[in-house]
Each structure stands twice: as C-alpha cells, then as structure tokens.
Amino acid sequence: MSAELSELSELSDPSISGAAPSRGFAAELRDALSARGVLLVVGGLVLQLAFILSYIGAFHAPSPHRIPLAVVAPGQVAAGTVDRLGALDGEPLAPRTAADEAAGRALIHDRTVDAVLLVNPQGTEDRLLVASAGGPAVPTAVTRIIEKADAAQNRTVTTEDILPPAAGDGRGLSSFYLAIGWIVGGYLAAAILGVASGARPANLHRTVVRLGVLAVYAVVSGLGGALIAGPVLGALDGHFAQLWAIGALTVFAAAAATVALQVLLGIIGIGVTILVFVVLGNPSAGGAFPSTLLPPFWRAIGDYIPTGAGTTAVRNTVYFSGNALAGPLWVLAAYAVAGTAVAVLASARHRGGQAVETTEPAGVADRADVASGQSVER
C-alpha cells in the first residue's frame, strides 16, 4: 500500500512527472491580452463612442440654416418678401428672387434652390413649391417656416410637391441607402483582403493586383446595386446605366481609399476608414436630414466624403435630370485616384525601404511585424 501511495505522489509532483506547474491569474491574463490586443480593443471603444457622438450630435436637434428659397412676386413685393424672410431669427432661409414660376421651377430642377414661394399680390393665399424627392425633411421645414412667417402677415400658404419620390422610393431615402451599401461594400472588400493577406501587400506588384481585383469588384458591385434598386425593387427606375457607373465609381473610391490607409497605417487603417465613411460620412450624407438642417460641422464635411457624394450623385441623376452632378462625381473620382496613387507610391516606398528584410529568416520578420502591430502580406 505504501508503495502505491509513493508512486501516486511521484506522479502528482510536477518536478517528477514533467507536468507544467500551476500559473497565477495575472500570468494567464498577460498571455491572453497582449498589448496590441488591448490597444485594438481601446480603438474599437473609441470608434463606438465616436459613432454614438456623431449620430446623436448630427440628428438630435435638426435646425434649418439658410435653406435656398426663390421668391416670385411683383418687383417691390418680391424685394420686401426677400428682406423679411432673410431677416428671420437664426437665418433659416436664404431667399432670392426669380422672374416667374417657370424660372422658379427651373431653379428647383437644377438644384439651385429647395423651394419657391409664389406670392399672390391680389390676395392673401400664397403657394409654396417643393421637391420632396431631394429628401422629405427640407420641404417639411420650409413649409413650417413659411406658414409661420405668412401667419404674421395675416396670409396663408399652400404647399405643392412638384417632384415627389417615385412610388417605390418611399420617403426618398433609397438613394441614401444605395450609396451606403456601395460604400460598405467597397471598404469591406478592401478590409477583407487586408485581413486575409496582410494589411500591407508584400510588394508593389501585389498592391497593383489588389487594386485591380477591387476595380473588378467595384464594377460587379455597382451592377448589383443598380439591378436591386431598379429592375428588382423598382425604387430607382429608368437610369440603370448611369447608376451602374456611379456605383462602380463609389465602390472603388471607398476601396482605393481603404487600401491606401492600410498601406500607410496597417490594420489601424481599417479603423480610420470606418471613422471617415461610417462615423462621419453617414450622418453628414444628406440622407435623413440634408445639410441645411445639420449642425455646422456635419454640414461642412458632408459633400466631401464619398457617402454624401454618392447619395447626391444618385439623387441628382434619378430625380433632377443629372443637374449639379459634376461636384459629387469629382469628389468620388478624387478619392479613387488619390487612393490608388497613395497606395501605389506608399507601397513602393515602404517596400523599397525594407528590402534588407529579405535576408532575415521568415520567423524573425513575422515576429517583428507582429510586434510593430502591422500585418504584412508574405
């Protein structure tokens, strides 16, 4: 019996049996949470809080600011109305005159103004022309402002929607959601390639190949979005080829910018992409609330982020005969071209400066990459 107990004691003794000694909780915690992992989690928390701040900050108190409005009335009446509306507290309107109703309607269609006030000099009932296809929030805001201003003059106003959304477009938000889908697809495809093969491609040729793959993806993604929004759901009918082209450009703009940020910053570049395109881009894009209802910061940046540029390009194509299209297309093209150029040049420079690494054993290089927090394709 004593022999058996002695044998059991030996087996349970780590120094004799060879079993690993018991480790404390602190040691296990250090192994489970690397410094890099903690930093990435903290970065995720920052993005999460930025998301909440950006969306609530943009949408919690929409307030009209200098909404473009044309006034049609006889000479002195028009000038007096423009002065009166321009002097309203908080400058909710930016009024100007138009020669007649036809000229006012043209200003709405070419996206110069959002509404036209037709003053009736022989009576007390005016007409307000709006285009809710550009988003329902602005017509609602303008109507309330004019109703209040007319009431102070013992006048009334009736609103006429001269350009409503298509029957399948609900509240006119399909353009916004289509643009968001394209943007998400672009940066996700680039991010997935980065996670799968290394945020920083191993050499310039692989950077070019990655961009080429994303260009093909952009064409297919643009086609898919145009098919769903048009023939499949009937939300944005009648402009299939134009939407396909806008979609391809939007997707590639997002993808190329993401690749550029990955080459420059490694995996952190994906977080910066989300910050720009989602945290800042979505609330400022003019979807739920156009820029004239947003606070100054979001109002200022919306037109210069692909999310807003894509939304405006789709809306102007589908509902406004392609007017005011050059601006958003230039923004999308700038992201596509600049993203491609930065990715190629930074990749060439980065790899040129690290050519000596080819003499190191693969394991050493891998450990160096992990230690620096930069994922590099092998």
Buried (B, 14 or more C-beta within 10 A) or exposed (E): EEEEEEEEEEEEEEEEEEEEEEEEEEEEEEEEEEEEEEEBEEBEEEBEEBBEEBBEBBBEEBEBBBBBBBBBBEEEBBEEBBEBBBEBEEEBBBBBBBEEBEEBBBBBBBBBBBBBBBBBEEEEEBBBBBBBBBBBBBBBBBBEBBBEBBEEEEBBBEBEBBBBBBEEBEEBBBBBBBBBBBBBBBBBBBBEBBEEBBBBBBBBEBBBEBBEBBBEBBBEBBBBBBBBBBEEEEBBBEBBEBBBBBBBBBBBBBBBBBBBBBBBBBBBBBBBBBBBBBBBBBBBBBBBBBBBBBBEEBBEBBBBBBBBBBBBBBBBBBBBEBBBBEBBBEBBBBBBEBBBEBBBBBBBEBBEEEEEEEEEEEEEBEEEBEEEBBBBBE
